[in-house]
Amino acid sequence: MKESAGVALVRVDNRLVHGQVLEAWLPALGAHGILVADDEAAGNVLARSAMALAIPPKVSFQVVRVDAAAELLKPGGKGPQAARTLLLLRDVRDAVALHEQGVPMPKLNLGNIHFRAGRKQVAPSVFLGGDELAALERLASEGTEVEVRAVPGEPALPLAEIKQRFRV
């Protein structure tokens, strides 16, 4: 499956923009842009402003609704503002929505998914529910490599290991 134009990595991280993303992922990916696809943040001026304050100079930054991100990123779309962009999503559901709307997703990184009722811990900062695991398996069956990795320097935890940990 080909990479979406301009997307260096798709990352699910419920914190969206934060230090790990800015200090570790942007340099490791050689990315010059961040695109947050999140309906809640797109509709909240305060959230968008707070995130924008953390963005380094010369890094392009957009916050859009998930549907708008799909329009930008699917084949034939305008693409993100920067040639190499980190796409940040709040949860697995948004990754599935983008994929279902035709956005190529060769790799999906799970960085931080907080605990809530019905979720099991599969990594120090990643908790998944059965529905989310099933959605990740569907993405993988359609060509997406799914991994858990908080920072670029640590080894990736592949989906097979995630599934094993979930079932324990």
C-alpha positions as a Markdown table, in Angstrom:
| # | Residue | x | y | z |
|---|---|---|---|---|
| 1 | Met | 0.0 | 0.0 | 0.0 |
| 2 | Lys | 1.5 | 3.3 | -1.0 |
| 3 | Glu | 2.1 | 6.2 | 1.4 |
| 4 | Ser | -0.3 | 9.1 | 1.5 |
| 5 | Ala | 1.2 | 12.1 | -0.2 |
| 6 | Gly | 3.4 | 14.0 | 2.3 |
| 7 | Val | 2.5 | 11.8 | 5.3 |
| 8 | Ala | 5.7 | 10.6 | 7.1 |
| 9 | Leu | 3.8 | 8.8 | 9.8 |
| 10 | Val | 0.2 | 8.3 | 11.2 |
| 11 | Arg | 0.3 | 8.3 | 15.0 |
| 12 | Val | -2.5 | 7.7 | 17.4 |
| 13 | Asp | -1.8 | 9.7 | 20.6 |
| 14 | Asn | -4.6 | 10.9 | 22.8 |
| 15 | Arg | -2.4 | 13.8 | 23.9 |
| 16 | Leu | -2.0 | 15.0 | 20.3 |
| 17 | Val | 0.7 | 17.7 | 20.3 |
| 18 | His | 3.2 | 17.3 | 23.2 |
| 19 | Gly | 6.9 | 17.1 | 24.0 |
| 20 | Gln | 7.5 | 13.5 | 22.7 |
| 21 | Val | 6.0 | 14.4 | 19.4 |
| 22 | Leu | 8.0 | 17.7 | 19.0 |
| 23 | Glu | 11.3 | 16.6 | 20.5 |
| 24 | Ala | 11.5 | 13.0 | 19.3 |
| 25 | Trp | 9.2 | 12.2 | 16.4 |
| 26 | Leu | 9.6 | 15.3 | 14.2 |
| 27 | Pro | 13.4 | 15.1 | 14.1 |
| 28 | Ala | 13.4 | 11.3 | 13.6 |
| 29 | Leu | 11.0 | 11.5 | 10.7 |
| 30 | Gly | 12.6 | 14.6 | 9.2 |
| 31 | Ala | 9.1 | 16.1 | 9.3 |
| 32 | His | 8.4 | 19.8 | 8.7 |
| 33 | Gly | 4.7 | 19.7 | 9.4 |
| 34 | Ile | 2.1 | 18.4 | 11.8 |
| 35 | Leu | -1.5 | 17.7 | 10.8 |
| 36 | Val | -3.9 | 17.0 | 13.7 |
| 37 | Ala | -7.1 | 15.3 | 12.4 |
| 38 | Asp | -9.5 | 15.6 | 15.3 |
| 39 | Asp | -13.1 | 16.7 | 15.4 |
| 40 | Glu | -13.0 | 17.9 | 19.0 |
| 41 | Ala | -9.8 | 19.9 | 18.6 |
| 42 | Ala | -10.9 | 21.3 | 15.3 |
| 43 | Gly | -14.1 | 22.7 | 17.0 |
| 44 | Asn | -12.2 | 24.2 | 20.0 |
| 45 | Val | -10.3 | 27.5 | 19.4 |
| 46 | Leu | -8.6 | 27.2 | 22.8 |
| 47 | Ala | -7.3 | 23.7 | 22.2 |
| 48 | Arg | -6.0 | 24.7 | 18.7 |
| 49 | Ser | -4.4 | 27.9 | 20.1 |
| 50 | Ala | -2.7 | 25.9 | 23.0 |
| 51 | Met | -1.3 | 23.4 | 20.5 |
| 52 | Ala | -0.1 | 26.1 | 18.1 |
| 53 | Leu | 1.9 | 27.7 | 20.9 |
| 54 | Ala | 4.0 | 24.6 | 21.2 |
| 55 | Ile | 4.9 | 24.3 | 17.5 |
| 56 | Pro | 8.4 | 25.3 | 16.6 |
| 57 | Pro | 9.0 | 28.0 | 14.0 |
| 58 | Lys | 9.3 | 26.6 | 10.4 |
| 59 | Val | 7.0 | 23.7 | 11.2 |
| 60 | Ser | 3.6 | 23.9 | 9.4 |
| 61 | Phe | 0.6 | 23.2 | 11.6 |
| 62 | Gln | -3.0 | 22.4 | 10.8 |
| 63 | Val | -5.9 | 21.2 | 12.9 |
| 64 | Val | -8.8 | 19.9 | 10.9 |
| 65 | Arg | -11.9 | 17.6 | 11.3 |
| 66 | Val | -11.3 | 13.9 | 10.4 |
| 67 | Asp | -13.4 | 14.2 | 7.2 |
| 68 | Ala | -11.5 | 17.3 | 6.1 |
| 69 | Ala | -8.2 | 15.4 | 6.6 |
| 70 | Ala | -9.5 | 12.5 | 4.5 |
| 71 | Glu | -10.2 | 15.0 | 1.7 |
| 72 | Leu | -6.7 | 16.4 | 1.9 |
| 73 | Leu | -4.9 | 13.0 | 2.2 |
| 74 | Lys | -6.7 | 10.6 | -0.1 |
| 75 | Pro | -5.3 | 10.1 | -3.6 |
| 76 | Gly | -6.1 | 13.2 | -5.7 |
| 77 | Gly | -6.4 | 15.4 | -2.6 |
| 78 | Lys | -4.2 | 18.6 | -2.0 |
| 79 | Gly | -2.1 | 16.8 | 0.6 |
| 80 | Pro | -0.8 | 18.4 | 3.8 |
| 81 | Gln | 1.0 | 21.8 | 3.8 |
| 82 | Ala | 4.5 | 20.3 | 4.4 |
| 83 | Ala | 6.2 | 17.7 | 2.1 |
| 84 | Arg | 6.8 | 15.5 | 5.2 |
| 85 | Thr | 4.0 | 15.7 | 7.8 |
| 86 | Leu | 3.3 | 13.8 | 11.0 |
| 87 | Leu | -0.4 | 13.0 | 11.1 |
| 88 | Leu | -1.8 | 12.9 | 14.7 |
| 89 | Leu | -5.1 | 11.3 | 15.7 |
| 90 | Arg | -6.7 | 11.0 | 19.1 |
| 91 | Asp | -7.9 | 7.4 | 18.8 |
| 92 | Val | -8.1 | 4.2 | 16.7 |
| 93 | Arg | -11.6 | 5.1 | 15.5 |
| 94 | Asp | -10.2 | 8.1 | 13.6 |
| 95 | Ala | -7.5 | 6.0 | 11.9 |
| 96 | Val | -10.3 | 3.6 | 10.7 |
| 97 | Ala | -12.4 | 6.5 | 9.5 |
| 98 | Leu | -9.5 | 7.9 | 7.4 |
| 99 | His | -8.8 | 4.5 | 6.0 |
| 100 | Glu | -12.4 | 3.9 | 5.1 |
| 101 | Gln | -12.5 | 7.2 | 3.3 |
| 102 | Gly | -9.6 | 6.2 | 1.1 |
| 103 | Val | -6.5 | 7.5 | 2.9 |
| 104 | Pro | -3.5 | 5.2 | 2.3 |
| 105 | Met | -2.1 | 4.0 | 5.6 |
| 106 | Pro | 1.0 | 1.9 | 5.2 |
| 107 | Lys | 1.9 | 2.2 | 8.8 |
| 108 | Leu | 0.0 | 3.1 | 12.0 |
| 109 | Asn | 1.9 | 4.0 | 15.2 |
| 110 | Leu | 0.1 | 3.7 | 18.5 |
| 111 | Gly | 1.9 | 6.0 | 20.9 |
| 112 | Asn | -0.5 | 6.8 | 23.8 |
| 113 | Ile | -4.1 | 5.6 | 24.3 |
| 114 | His | -5.3 | 6.2 | 27.8 |
| 115 | Phe | -7.1 | 3.8 | 30.1 |
| 116 | Arg | -10.8 | 3.7 | 30.3 |
| 117 | Ala | -13.3 | 1.0 | 31.3 |
| 118 | Gly | -13.2 | -2.0 | 29.0 |
| 119 | Arg | -9.7 | -1.4 | 27.8 |
| 120 | Lys | -6.7 | -3.7 | 28.6 |
| 121 | Gln | -3.1 | -2.5 | 28.9 |
| 122 | Val | -0.9 | -3.8 | 26.0 |
| 123 | Ala | 2.1 | -1.5 | 26.6 |
| 124 | Pro | 3.0 | 1.0 | 29.3 |
| 125 | Ser | 1.1 | 3.8 | 27.6 |
| 126 | Val | -1.4 | 1.9 | 25.4 |
| 127 | Phe | -4.7 | 0.5 | 26.5 |
| 128 | Leu | -7.1 | -1.1 | 23.9 |
| 129 | Gly | -10.6 | -2.4 | 23.9 |
| 130 | Gly | -11.7 | -5.5 | 22.0 |
| 131 | Asp | -13.4 | -3.4 | 19.3 |
| 132 | Glu | -10.2 | -1.4 | 18.8 |
| 133 | Leu | -8.1 | -4.5 | 18.5 |
| 134 | Ala | -10.6 | -5.9 | 15.9 |
| 135 | Ala | -10.3 | -2.6 | 14.0 |
| 136 | Leu | -6.5 | -2.8 | 14.1 |
| 137 | Glu | -6.6 | -6.4 | 12.8 |
| 138 | Arg | -8.9 | -5.2 | 10.0 |
| 139 | Leu | -6.4 | -2.4 | 9.0 |
| 140 | Ala | -3.6 | -4.9 | 9.1 |
| 141 | Ser | -5.5 | -7.4 | 6.9 |
| 142 | Glu | -5.7 | -4.5 | 4.3 |
| 143 | Gly | -2.0 | -3.8 | 4.4 |
| 144 | Thr | -1.4 | -1.4 | 7.3 |
| 145 | Glu | 1.6 | -2.3 | 9.5 |
| 146 | Val | 0.4 | -1.6 | 13.1 |
| 147 | Glu | 2.9 | -1.0 | 15.9 |
| 148 | Val | 3.1 | 0.4 | 19.4 |
| 149 | Arg | 6.1 | 2.7 | 20.0 |
| 150 | Ala | 6.2 | 5.7 | 22.3 |
| 151 | Val | 9.4 | 7.2 | 20.9 |
| 152 | Pro | 11.4 | 6.5 | 17.8 |
| 153 | Gly | 14.4 | 5.0 | 19.6 |
| 154 | Glu | 12.5 | 2.1 | 21.3 |
| 155 | Pro | 11.8 | -1.2 | 19.5 |
| 156 | Ala | 8.4 | -1.4 | 17.8 |
| 157 | Leu | 5.8 | -3.7 | 19.3 |
| 158 | Pro | 4.1 | -5.4 | 16.3 |
| 159 | Leu | 0.4 | -6.3 | 16.1 |
| 160 | Ala | 1.0 | -10.0 | 16.8 |
| 161 | Glu | 2.6 | -9.1 | 20.1 |
| 162 | Ile | -0.1 | -6.6 | 20.9 |
| 163 | Lys | -2.8 | -9.3 | 20.3 |
| 164 | Gln | -0.9 | -11.8 | 22.5 |
| 165 | Arg | -0.7 | -9.2 | 25.4 |
| 166 | Phe | -4.3 | -8.4 | 25.0 |
| 167 | Arg | -5.4 | -12.0 | 25.3 |
| 168 | Val | -3.3 | -12.7 | 28.5 |
